[in-house]
Structure formats: structure tokens, C-alpha cells
Amino acid sequence: MVIQTFGFMELIRLIGRKLLLSNKWASGIGFIGSENNSSIDEVLESLARYDQIFSHANIKEIRSEFDAIFNKTLGANREGFFNSNYDLGQKLAFLSYSLVRIAKPRLVVETGVAAGISSTLILSALSKNNCGTLSSFDITSKVGELIPNDLRKLWTLKVLNGLNLKDKLRREMMEIKHDFIFLHDSDHTLKWQEFELSLCISTGRCRFFLIDDVSIELVKFLKKRFSQNNIFLFQEVGKVSAFAYL
């Protein structure tokens, strides 16, 4: 089933990712001190100072929407390869939904779909906005089983596999014509994460960056590329996620 889902080369990448995550757990770098553990309220307060559109948002209503969609999607039956270990952390998931609902982007770009928790949340927010689409990138087409059929009209999945993945993704990203929100949840090796984030920054069209599963090394990279006040870390179950904005 795994070979059929990924193909040989993509399977090797997946094994490498699992080894990397195992090493992170063993070394303890998947966790952060409480002094660096941000809350969603801190992020929203910072964004309210950044753009007044965030100060007018009804967060209570957005939270209610999110809880209903998240719990329904999380409880859905899965038959594919991707179990809950591949899901977005709940804090980053809520921030992703909130950001889309408030900022109302014409485009969201996502790398890494897995079963489709994050995709479903983003698509649900876009649908409620009655505006925008989601463009997702993955190394296999056999992803997104949890995405409801009625939301797929807003979704484009682009499969990038084989050799020269960086060149393929770079060409796709450079063709983007609209400002977008970016969610990283694909290859969590440091070099690939740095590549994806640098690529999005270089387009000049992305302000908001949501990043699942970060390491201490990636935090150092973020501090070089973003203002210290614009970086937020969240302790999730077994990992750390991050949000940054330009």
C-alpha cells in the first residue's frame, strides 16, 4: 500500500522524514520552554496592531465554526495511509482557519496534504468567505481523503514527484499572480523548510507563514528572516508549530 501510494523515491523521502522526527524526539528538540510558548490571543493581538481588519474580527464566532468543523473532520473514518500523526496541531489549525476567515485571501498555498485536515479547514473558511481558492502541493495524488466533495471545487492539488523537486516547486510558485497565505506541512528537514520559506518570501506575494513541526534550528532561521516580534511558537502534542508574518 505504501509503495502504491508514494512510489519508490517518495517512499525513501518518507522514511528519511520518519528518521528525522525520531531523532528530534530522542534529542528533545521538539519542545520549547514555557517562556517561548505563545498563545493564539497573543498572535491575534499582534495582528490587530498590524492591520485593523483583525481588531474587528468576531473570534468567538470563528472559534465556534472551527470547533464544529475540526471535530467532525477529526472524527471521520480513514482508510488511507495517513493517520492522525500527520495532522496539523490543533493550535496551528485554529490559527490557519482564523487567518483565512479574517484576511479573506484570494489564494492559500499549502505544501503537504496528508489526510486533509488542514485542507478541509482552509477550504471551509474560503467557502464561508465566498472568496478564494486553495492550491496544495504533495508528492502523491493519494491524499486528502477527508476533504468533503462539496469543497473540492475550490481546491487544486498539484503532484510533484521524482527528481528536481526544488526546481518544480520554484516554477510553480513563480507563476502565482495573487497575494497568498502559506502553510508548510510537507518535508520537515531543515534544508527543505528553509527552501520553501525562502521561496515564498522571494515571490513578494506572501505575508503570512504557518509552519507545522519546527526545530530549534528552524527557529534560528526564522529569527534571521522575520522581526522577533512577528514570530510565534506553539507547543502542540509532540511537536512545535510556528506562525510568522512580514
N, C-alpha and C positions, 0 to 999 in steps of 0.2 A: 504493500500500500504506500509506503514511504517513497520508494523508487518511482512508482507511478505518479505520485503527487509532485515530486520535485525534479526528477531526473538525477543522473549520477553527480554531475558537477554541483548542482544546487544542494544535493544531499551532503556533499563534502563540506559546503559552506555552513549548513545547518549543524553538522557535528562540531565544526570549529566554534560555532556560537555557543553550543552547549558546554564545551570545554572551557570557554572563556567565562561563562556565567558560573560554572563550578568553581573556577579559580577565584572569582570575585567573592563568592560565598565563603570559601576557605580563608581568604585573606581578610575578610571583614570589611572590604571597601565598599560594599553595597549599602552601608549605613552611614548616617551623618549625625553629628551632635545636635542636641535639642536647640542649641543657640542658633543653628542654621536651618532649622525646620520651620518653613514658612506655613502660614495658613492661607486659605482661599480669601478670607477677608482682607488680609494684607495686600494680596495681589489686586483685588478689586478697588481697594482704597488708593493704591498707587496708580492704577489705570484711570480712576476718576480724576486724579490730578493731571494726568497725561491728556485725556480727552473727555470733555464734559458729557459725551454720549453715555459713558459708563456710570456717571453720577446719577443719571435719570432712570437707570435700569431697575426693574422690579425683581430683585434677586429671590425673594420668597416665592414668587410665581415660577421663576425659572427653575428653582430647586425642586418644586413640586412636579414640574414637567419632567425634569431629569430623572427623579426617583422612579417615576412610573415607567419610563422607557428603559432605564438601566436595569431595573429589577425584572421586568418582563423579558428583556433580551438575555440577561444573565441566566435566567431560569429555563431558557429554551433548550430543547433536546439537540445534542450534537452527534453527528455521525462521522464527521471528517477527522482529519489528523490533529487539528489544533484544539487542545484542551484549555482550561482556564489559566494555565501558567503563561499563556501567550497574550492574555488580555491586558488592556491598559489598566493601570492603577486607578482606583476609584476617584482619588483627588484630581488627578490629571484628566480623567474622563469628565468630571463635572466642570472643570475649567474649560475644557475643549467645547463642551456643549454651551456653556455660558458665553464664551468668547464669540462663538458663531451667532448665537441668538442676539447678542448686543451689537456687535460690529457689523453684522449683516454683509459679509463679504460676497463678492461675485464668484469667488473661487477659493476652495480649500484644497491643498495638496497634501497627500498622505503617502508615506512610504512604509509598507508593511501592513497587511490587512488581517492575517490570521483568520479566525472565525468570523470576525466582522463586528465586534463590539463597538470599537471606536468609529467605524464607518457608519454603523446604524445610528449612533448618537449624532454624528455630524450631519448625516442626511436628514434625520428627523428635525434638527434645528433649521437646516436650509429649507425644508418643506414648510415649517411653521412660519419662516420668514417670507415664504413665497418668492424666494430670490436665491440664486447661486447654485453652483454645482460642485461635486467632489471628484477630483482626479486622483486615483490611487495607483501606486506602483508596487509590484511584487515580482517574485521570481517564479511563480506558478499561477495558473488560472484557477486552481482548485482551492480558492479562498472565499471568504465572505458568505458562508452558508447561513449565517444568522440574519443577513440583510433581508428585510421584507421585500416582496416583489413590487409593491406599490412605490417603493423608494428608489428602485434601481434606475428609473428614468432620469434621475439626477446624478447618476454615478457612471464614471468611466474607469475601467480597470485596464492598465497598461502593463503587460508582462515583459520584463526584462530578464533574459537569462543568457547563459553561455559566457563567452569571453567579452572583455572590454565593457564591463558594466558601467564604469565611470563615464566613458565616452557616450554610451547610450543614454544614460540619465542626464548628462550635461546637455546633449542635443535636445532632449525633451523639455528640459527646464528653460532653456534659452528661447524656446518658441512660445512661452507663456506671455500673453498680452495684457493680463489684468493683475492688479494687486491681489495678493493671496495670503492666507494663513497657512502655516506649515506645521505638520505633525510628523515627527520621526518616530517610527516603531519598527524598524527593519533590522539590518545588521548592526549589532551593538558593539562591534570592535571600535576602538578609539579612532583609528585612521578613517574608517568609513563614516563614523559620526561627524568627524571634523570635515570630511569631504562634503557630506550632504549639507551641513550648516553653512559652510563657506560658499558653496554653490548657490544656496538660496539667498544669502546676503549679496552675492555678486550680481544677481538679477536686478537688484534695486527695486524689487516689487514686493518684498516681504518685510513686514514689521513685527509679526508675532510668531514665536517659535515655541512649540510644545514638544518636549523631548522625553520619551519613556526610557527608563533604565540607564541612569548616568553613573559614571565613576568619578572618583576624585580627580583623575587626570582630565576628564572632560570638563569638570568644573573649572579647572585651571584655564582650559581653552576658552570657556565662556567668559571668564573674567577678562581675558585679553580682547575679546570682540564686542562685549557689551558693557555698559555702565554698571558698576557694582550695585546701584540702587534698582537696576532693571532685571536682576537675576533672582529667581525664587526657586528653592528646593523643597520637595515634599517627600516625607517618609511614607512610602507605601508598604504593602505587605511583601516583605522580602526584597525590596529594591527601593531605589530613589528615582523620582521623576523631577523634571525641571521645566520652568517657563522663563522665557526671556523676551524682551522686546526692544526694538531700536527707537 
